[in-house]
Amino acid sequence: MNRNVNTVERVIGRLKRYRAASTRYDKLAIRYEATIQIAIILDLKPSS
């Protein structure tokens, strides 16, 4: 279980770099989910 908690905490920490995801500007759940998905895609994208 500790392993899963650590993984979740690291993902949340990475998402906090994206202001819209960490402050939840989007009030609709579908838009917030889309913001999270875009943040994850940008995080996984190679830097060059």
C-alpha positions as CSV (number, residue, x, y, z in Angstrom):
1,M,0.0,0.0,0.0
2,N,2.8,2.5,0.8
3,R,4.1,2.0,-2.7
4,N,0.8,3.1,-4.2
5,V,0.6,6.1,-1.8
6,N,4.0,7.2,-2.9
7,T,3.1,7.0,-6.6
8,V,-0.1,9.0,-6.1
9,E,1.7,11.7,-4.1
10,R,4.4,12.0,-6.8
11,V,1.8,12.4,-9.5
12,I,-0.1,15.0,-7.5
13,G,3.2,16.9,-6.9
14,R,3.9,16.9,-10.7
15,L,0.4,18.2,-11.4
16,K,0.8,21.1,-9.0
17,R,3.2,22.6,-11.5
18,Y,0.2,23.3,-13.7
19,R,-1.7,26.2,-12.0
20,A,-5.1,25.4,-13.7
21,A,-4.9,21.8,-12.4
22,S,-3.8,22.7,-8.9
23,T,-6.3,25.5,-8.3
24,R,-9.2,24.0,-10.2
25,Y,-10.2,27.0,-12.2
26,D,-12.7,24.9,-14.2
27,K,-15.9,24.4,-12.3
28,L,-17.3,21.6,-14.5
29,A,-16.0,18.2,-13.8
30,I,-15.5,17.3,-17.5
31,R,-13.3,20.4,-18.1
32,Y,-11.3,19.7,-14.9
33,E,-10.7,16.2,-16.0
34,A,-9.6,17.4,-19.4
35,T,-7.2,19.9,-17.8
36,I,-5.7,17.0,-15.7
37,Q,-5.3,14.9,-18.8
38,I,-3.6,17.6,-20.8
39,A,-1.2,18.3,-17.8
40,I,-0.3,14.6,-17.7
41,I,0.3,14.5,-21.5
42,L,2.5,17.5,-21.2
43,D,4.4,16.0,-18.3
44,L,5.1,12.8,-20.2
45,K,6.1,14.5,-23.4
46,P,9.8,14.5,-24.2
47,S,11.4,17.9,-23.6
48,S,13.0,18.3,-27.0
